[in-house]
């Protein structure tokens, strides 16, 4: 499951990801050659040299994971907007924030909407076959955990939400689906007893397992040419592996340290891109296919501030993109690379609000 900022989510995650100031300072200087107080090129915090003309598209509630249509004219996103919705549902809107439409129409909880390659369909995950009501939140008796609802399956629909078709039907969590330039779908599943990445054809056939290692691999996206997949993950060992497997049997996982990885689209040549030691997630390829943008809190000693970073696919050239002192994540470039959409707590009307923002990208 992709990580989302919400009152019971992000703040709890941050409490689990604490590093000493000395460790953060050392890690930052080793990777960037700069102190945590200085920005790229000596910029001070708050100077976002890659972004201009930042516009807020949503106002209130919990809005996240906004992704462009292939023609760059619309965004698909998920939102929890009480009292209108009891839990996350899928919406679309124009890239100026107008013409907001609810797309998921079947109840339950939904997540991770994405357009098909021709823009004539969408895919998303939903729990509605397991019940029309929202699945219950997990107990925190074992500390901070995320639910991996077994009733999640992946569906395809028309852009207006009609014509819903089920693509996955295996036991357990299937979600986090995104689509490549050839139409193939990549997604996260626990069908084989671990959180792994799989791909399938547009109709749900031809499923292939792409990762095979102990730990929570997920959140995959294709590179612009479809030759590579970027994702967030972690290889668990020892006591952490035992804890991970125990929780997974209960449909839970504990999001702690995560890093960014890339692999070929067939699962070969898997390699680790980041080694930041805290949370690095929500990666997406830059349009040039040579860089990755992602979110991380590794710069913050308390682990509470998430910002966007750029890094080369070989792990070099780490560069901080945003300097907002709250939460920035879920970045995606427009198809032509001219704009960047992301979710943020900046300019929140009340605590817990997460909104969608779009900005012109300065190369």
SVG drawing of the C-alpha trace seen along z (x, -y; Angstrom):
<svg xmlns="http://www.w3.org/2000/svg" viewBox="-23 -32 54 50">
<polyline fill="none" stroke="black" stroke-width="0.4" points="0.0,0.0 1.3,-3.4 1.9,-5.6 -0.6,-8.4 -0.6,-11.4 -3.5,-11.4 -4.0,-12.1 -3.8,-8.4 -1.2,-7.7 1.7,-10.1 2.1,-11.4 2.2,-7.9 4.7,-6.9 6.9,-9.8 7.0,-8.7 8.3,-5.3 11.1,-6.9 13.3,-8.8 16.9,-9.5 19.4,-11.4 20.5,-14.8 24.0,-13.6 23.0,-10.6 20.9,-12.8 23.7,-15.4 26.2,-12.7 24.0,-10.9 23.1,-14.2 26.7,-15.3 27.8,-11.9 25.2,-11.9 25.0,-15.5 28.2,-17.1 26.0,-19.8 24.8,-20.4 21.1,-19.7 20.6,-23.5 21.8,-24.3 19.9,-23.6 21.1,-22.6 23.5,-25.2 23.6,-26.9 19.9,-27.7 18.2,-28.3 15.2,-26.3 12.1,-27.6 13.8,-28.3 12.4,-25.7 14.4,-26.4 12.7,-23.7 9.2,-24.9 7.3,-28.0 3.7,-29.1 2.6,-26.6 -1.2,-26.3 -3.4,-24.6 -6.1,-22.4 -8.0,-21.0 -9.1,-22.7 -9.8,-20.5 -10.0,-16.9 -7.3,-14.2 -6.4,-14.3 -3.4,-12.4 -1.9,-10.3 -2.9,-12.5 -1.7,-11.1 -2.0,-12.6 -4.0,-11.3 -2.0,-10.4 -2.9,-13.6 -2.1,-15.7 -5.5,-17.3 -6.9,-15.5 -5.8,-14.1 -7.1,-11.0 -6.7,-11.0 -8.1,-9.6 -9.7,-11.6 -11.4,-11.2 -13.9,-14.1 -16.1,-13.7 -19.0,-13.9 -19.4,-13.2 -17.3,-10.0 -16.6,-7.7 -13.2,-6.6 -11.0,-7.1 -12.8,-7.2 -11.4,-7.9 -12.0,-11.2 -10.9,-12.9 -10.5,-16.6 -9.0,-18.9 -5.5,-20.0 -6.7,-23.5 -8.8,-21.8 -12.1,-22.3 -14.7,-19.7 -14.2,-17.4 -16.0,-14.1 -16.3,-11.0 -15.3,-8.0 -15.6,-5.1 -19.3,-4.3 -19.4,-0.9 -18.7,-1.6 -15.9,-0.2 -12.4,-1.8 -10.5,-2.6 -6.9,-3.4 -4.3,-4.0 -6.2,-5.2 -4.3,-5.4 -5.2,-6.0 -4.8,-3.3 -2.3,-4.1 -5.0,-5.4 -6.8,-7.4 -10.0,-5.6 -10.0,-3.6 -8.8,-3.7 -7.6,-1.1 -7.9,-1.3 -8.2,1.0 -11.3,1.4 -12.6,3.4 -16.3,3.2 -16.6,6.9 -15.7,7.5 -18.5,5.1 -20.1,1.8 -18.9,0.2 -15.3,-1.0 -13.1,1.8 -12.2,1.2 -9.0,-0.6 -6.3,1.6 -5.6,1.8 -2.4,0.2 -1.9,2.7 1.3,3.9 2.5,0.4 2.0,-1.7 0.9,0.6 -0.7,0.2 -3.6,2.4 -3.2,4.6 -6.9,5.3 -7.3,8.8 -10.5,7.5 -8.6,5.2 -8.8,6.2 -7.9,4.3 -10.6,3.1 -10.8,1.4 -13.5,-1.1 -14.4,-3.7 -13.2,-7.3 -16.7,-8.1 -16.6,-5.0 -19.0,-2.9 -18.3,0.5 -16.5,1.8 -14.4,5.0 -12.6,7.1 -9.0,7.8 -7.7,9.7 -9.4,12.4 -6.7,14.1 -6.9,14.4 -5.4,11.4 -4.3,7.8 -4.0,6.7 -3.5,2.9 -1.2,0.2 -1.7,0.7 -0.1,-1.6 0.1,-1.2 3.1,-1.2 3.4,-2.6 2.7,0.8 -0.5,1.2 0.9,3.7 -0.1,3.2 2.3,3.5 0.9,3.9 1.6,5.1 0.2,8.3 0.5,10.7 -0.9,13.7 2.3,15.7 2.7,14.9 4.9,11.8 4.4,8.2 5.8,8.5 5.5,6.8 3.7,8.4 2.7,7.4 -0.3,8.4 -2.0,7.7 -4.7,5.0 -7.4,7.7 -5.8,9.3 -4.3,12.2 -0.6,13.1 0.4,12.5 4.1,12.5 5.9,12.2 8.8,9.7 10.3,9.5 11.1,12.4 12.7,11.3 11.5,11.0 10.2,7.5 7.5,5.0 8.2,4.3 5.5,2.1 4.4,-1.2 5.8,-0.4 5.9,-2.8 7.2,-2.2 9.9,-4.4 8.8,-6.6 9.9,-4.0 8.6,-1.1 11.9,0.7 12.4,0.2 10.3,0.2 10.9,-2.0 9.5,-1.1 9.9,-1.4 11.0,1.5 13.1,3.1 14.8,6.4 13.9,7.7 16.3,9.8 16.5,11.2 14.0,10.0 12.5,7.4 11.8,10.2 10.0,12.2 7.9,9.2 7.1,8.5 5.9,12.0 3.9,12.2 2.1,8.9 1.5,9.9 -0.4,12.9 -2.8,10.5 -3.1,8.3 -0.7,5.6 2.7,4.2 4.9,1.8 6.3,-1.0 9.7,-1.8 12.8,-2.2 12.2,-2.2 14.5,-2.8 14.0,-3.3 14.9,-0.5 14.8,0.0 14.7,3.1 14.1,4.1 10.4,4.5 10.9,8.3 12.2,8.2 15.8,8.6 18.8,6.4 17.2,5.3 19.4,2.6 19.0,0.2 19.1,-3.5 18.9,-5.2 20.6,-4.3 19.2,-7.1 18.4,-5.0 14.9,-6.4 11.8,-6.6 12.2,-7.0 9.0,-6.2 6.6,-7.3 9.2,-7.3 8.5,-8.3 10.7,-8.6 11.7,-12.0 10.7,-12.3 14.3,-11.9 14.3,-8.3 17.6,-9.0 16.4,-10.5 13.9,-9.6 11.8,-12.0 10.7,-10.7 9.7,-11.7 11.9,-11.3 12.2,-12.4 15.8,-11.5 16.8,-15.1 14.6,-15.6 16.0,-14.4 12.4,-13.9 11.3,-12.2 8.2,-14.5 9.1,-16.5 8.8,-14.8 10.1,-16.6 10.7,-15.8 14.1,-14.8 15.7,-14.0 18.3,-11.4 20.1,-9.7 19.1,-6.1 22.7,-5.1 22.2,-6.6 24.3,-9.7 23.4,-13.4 20.8,-13.6 19.1,-17.0 16.4,-18.3 13.4,-19.8 11.0,-21.1 11.6,-22.8 8.2,-23.0 8.4,-22.2 5.5,-19.7 4.7,-17.0 5.3,-16.8 4.9,-13.5 3.4,-11.5 5.0,-13.5 4.3,-12.9 5.5,-14.7 3.1,-15.6 3.6,-13.6 5.5,-16.5 7.6,-17.1 6.4,-20.8 4.6,-20.4 4.8,-18.5 1.8,-17.4 2.2,-16.4 0.4,-16.2 1.2,-18.5 0.1,-19.8 1.2,-23.3 -1.5,-25.9 -3.7,-23.5 -6.9,-25.1 -6.9,-22.6 -4.6,-20.0 -4.7,-16.8 -5.6,-18.4 -3.6,-17.1 -4.2,-18.8 -3.1,-18.5 -0.8,-21.1 0.6,-21.6 3.7,-23.6 5.6,-24.5 8.8,-22.5 12.1,-24.5 14.9,-22.3"/>
</svg>
